[in-house]
Amino acid sequence: MIQIRTASSDDVALLATLNHIVHDLHKRHRPDLFLDSPELDAVEAHFRAQIADPSVTVLLADGAEGKALGYALARVKSRPGSALTHSDVIMSLDQIAVAPDAARMGVGAALLEAVREVGRAAGCRRLVTDVWYFNEGARAFYQAAGFSPMNVLLDQEL
């Protein structure tokens, strides 16, 4: 049974630990962008600040006996209209991580649905996220969840 709950400041150490799941993949593929060994205190402070931000929701997935299975960090973003674009309020899924031993057990899908619910309750029209091109597992997960490409960000060293 997967239980989704809102994280509190008491969960920052747990979130920092779960963050290694994603961070290790990112630093392996993009060591030019991601620190090799981020300071634990700094990662915990990062999550503490995210939890304190009223536009951010951090969700935790707990399994049997309260074992942490993963987390999602999402934020409501408002974009004012312009001469060319409509104004918009979106839910941006900034991070999602699932413990390797809980992969393919519905944890990511449960977190994603909880993020959708938070977004709907906040009046968001769309859910957006981005994914690193090298992260084939995440790309397949999002495609299976009904996401489609919206924009392509390109990168080049100077």
Phi, psi and omega in degrees: 000130180257126176249128177256131179221160176281132180287152176238176180297340176290346184262004187297324179294319178296315179298319179298321178293313179296330181299334179300332179303312182279316184299319181299320176296315181296314182291332178293322183267332181226066180295345177287341182249327187251135180298144179294313182221085180297146178294130181303318179299321181291321179293318177297319178296322177301310180292325177299317180293321179296315180298326181283343182283120183294343178275353186253141171237128175246123182247143176243141174256120178251143177254207180302139178059027175074013179293129180289126181252340181170178178211163173223142177236121183224155180220147175275130179236133176253133178240120178291152176289165177222187177296341184244342186232155174283154170290158185205149170235121184234158169259123180253117175276106186273325181212145170214138180215139177233133178302137183306323181284356177247006181297144178062030178243011178093002181293311179300317179297320179294318177296316181298317179294323177295322176296318177302316180298317178298317179298315178300316180296332180273001179083017180285145179268334186217157171246127178234154174207171172230162183216140177292140184301324181290345185272077184297324179298316179292320179299317179294321178300311182294321178297316179296333180276001175098006177283151174226152180301140180240325186206148177241121178264125182252154187224140177208133175288146176251000000 
